[in-house]
Amino acid sequence: MSESPVPLDLQDFILRHIDSIAQIEALLLLRRHEEEVWDVTSTARRLYISEQSTEEILANLCNDGLLACGDGIYRYAPRSPEIEQMVARLAETYKSNLIAVTNIIHSKPRRIREFANAFKLRKDRG
């Protein structure tokens, strides 16, 4: 069996924080333009996806500490140097091993995020 071009710690990061290709594209778009602020409409236009999907993607990235958000404005601002370093590695790996990264994303059961979010909602209400 051949070894994956994506290191295990990066695979784990992808599985924990990235749910779709659109989400990785959003994260990397805001990273490439980290000096800019974004709203849902401008991000959706750049990604060619609906504003509803974009809003959910940006909210998930904010909740995971990958973006800063407030008052409908988003910007790239990882909550720690370790996350910044992991996102930098993700960007390089995505550029050089697109298929391997997308395979990891597509292998992730979509229900995991929904299940985790159900507990967040309950916790927030209490």
N, C-alpha and C positions, 0 to 999 in steps of 0.2 A: 504494500500500500504506500502510495506516495504521500509525502508530507505537505501540508497546506502552506502556501506562500504567506498566509496570514498567521502571525504568532498567536498563541493561545490567549494571552492576556488581551490582545486586540479583538480576538473573536468574542471573548467574554464581554468586553465593552460594547461591541456591536449588538450582541444579544440582549444586553441590559438596557441600551439606550436608543437603538435605531430600529424602527418598526417597518420602514418602507424606503424605497429608493427616493421618493419625493422628500422624505425626512432627511436623508443624508445630503441630498442636493440643497435643501434649505439651509442646513447647518453649514455646509461648505460655502454656499453663496454668502451668507452673512459673515463667515470667517474671512473670505477674500476681500470683503468690503467692511472690515471691522470699524473703520472710522465713521461709517454712515449709520443712520438709524433707519429702520424699516417699519412699515405698517403692513397690515394683512393684504391690502389691495396691491401695493407695489411688489410685494413678495410673490403673490399669486400670479401676477402678470409675468414676472421673470421666470417662474417655474412652470408656467402654462398649466396651472391646475386651478380648481375652484377656490373661491375665498373661504368657503366652509372648510374644505380640507386643509387649506393653509392655516387657518385659525387653530385647528386642532393640532396640527404639526408643530406650530410655534409654541402653543401652550405646553405640549409635551416636552419640547426642548427646554423651555423655561423651568418646568417642574423638575427636570433632571439636572438643573444647574449648568446647562450649556449656553443659555442665552439669558440676558437680563430683559425684563419686560415690565411695562407699566404704562397705563393710560393709552393702550393700543399701540405702543411703540416698542420695537424689539431691536436689540443689538447683540452682537457677539460678545459675550463676557462670561467665560467659564468661571465657575466659583472657586477653582483652585488651580495652582500651577500643574498639578498632576493631571487634571482633566484637560488642561490646555495642551499638555504634552501628548496625551492620548489622542486628542483630536488632530494634532499635527501629524502624528503617525498614521491616523486614519486617512487623512487627506492624501498623503504620499502613497499609501497602500492602495487606496481607491483609484488613484491615477495610474499606478503601475500594474495592478491586479484586479481590474474592474470585475471580471467574471467571478473570481474567488470571493470578493466582498459581497457581490449581489447574491451569490449562492448562499452565503451565510444568512443574509437578510431574509431571503425567500424560504430558508429552512426553519425559520422561527415560527412557532405556533402563534397565530394572531390573538388567540384567546388569552395569552399570558398578560398582555397589557390591559385588556378589558377586565380580567380578574383582579389585577392589582389596583386598577382605578376604582373598582367597586368598593374596596376597602378604604381608599383615600376619601371617597365621598362620605362614607359612614363616619370616618374619623373626623372629617371637617364639620359634620353636622352636630357632633357631640360636644 
